[in-house]
């Protein structure tokens, strides 16, 4: 597994840097930020977002308040302007909020940003340089942990650095298996064609990536597009997050398991499902051995 990624990395390392496009070459982007009870942080996130190095007449921000019970909506409203729209809806989940935002988006590219994410000023520009051919339906970014005070935050910082290297290597074989929420950009027409995000999934960023690959689209990673996000700072919060990832991952795994027998499923059936199967098998075996030795 490591050898495979090393080969891909050396194949793709020459493509890490791509020149910055001129302002008149940049496409218009609708940035969707779903938010639920993010009152403590959404103000700082929007302030950082509004200072990005991207022409102000070429992007809009849609803050979708998913029925928050705190002051998320009120804080977001203070940023309301020609570029920023704030829409409040009943609580239906993140995927449903994204689909709601897509319906209200004006432009041909959809950028998804979590409410606790902070973009480097050139992150959006760097991502947009990768949409140079029609099969590229999505581009994700280089995601890092913003706070690094506790042990759990430091461990996750190292983990995400390794994940980013692997994800960039996976681009070469078109097997990037997730378009993470902190910052990923999609072609709107492709999302509409595939009926948007799966509202039954609790890890919609994984499911949509698998669906894009299954339908023959390409996913790329902008390695120099830095985004910093808030991650769990205690074991309890970390465990809760990882439990959601595992449960959502198993749901997605079984949803696409049949593609392992489908030669036309591209990287999903040929790589993602087999490696996921091996991973879950080792995880189950390791957990069983640990429980047996403990008791």
C-alpha positions, 0 to 999 in steps of 0.5 A: 500500500505504501509502495503504491503511494510512493510510486504515485507521489514521484509520478505527480510531484512535478505537478505540485505547483501550478501558475496563478491565473489572472483575475480575468481568467478566474471563473465565478464561484458560489461558496456555500457554508452550511452552519449549525450552532457555530456562533462561537466561530462563524464570525472569524471564519467569515471574516477570513473568507471575505479577505481572500485573494479572489475578485469580489465580483466573481464570488458569492457566499451563501451561509445556510443556517440549518436551524441553529438554536444559538446566535449563528444566524444573527452573527452571519447576518452582520456580514450580509452584503452584495456578496453574502446571503444568509438563509435560515431553514429548518434543521435537516442536516448538512447534506440537505443544507448543501443541496438547498444552497446549490438550488440558490447558487448563481454560479457554475462552480460550487465551493463547499466550506465548513463554518469552522474552516479558515482559508489561506488567502490564495486557497480558492485561486489555487483550487480553480487552476485545476479545472482545466478539462471537462472530466475534472468535476471536483478539486479538494485542498490541503487541509491542516489542523489549525489548533495544535495545543493538546496531544490529540490536536498534535497527533491529528496535525501529523495525521493530516499532513500524511493524508494530504501527501497520500491524497495528492499521490492518489490524484495520479491514479484518480482514486481520491476517495473524499472531497472534505468539507473544509474546502472542496469545489465542484462543477455545479452542472455535475452535482445537479446531474448526479442529484446533489449530495446524498441526504441519507449519508452522514459523511456526504463528502466521502459518498459524493467523491465515490459517486463522481469516480463511479461515473467516470469523473476526475477529482484533483487536489490543490496541494498548495491550497492551504485550509486550516480547520478546527479538530477535536481537542479531547479523546472523547470528542475525537472518538465521537468524530471517528465513530461517525466516520466509521459508521458513515464509511460502512454505509458508503462501503455497502452502498457501493460494494457491488461495484467491485464486480463492475469493470466500468466502476473505475477507481471505486470498484478497482481500488477503493472497495478492495482497499476498504475491505482489507482495512475493515478486515484488519481493523476488526481483527485487531479489535478482536485480538485486543478484546481477547487479550484484555479479558 
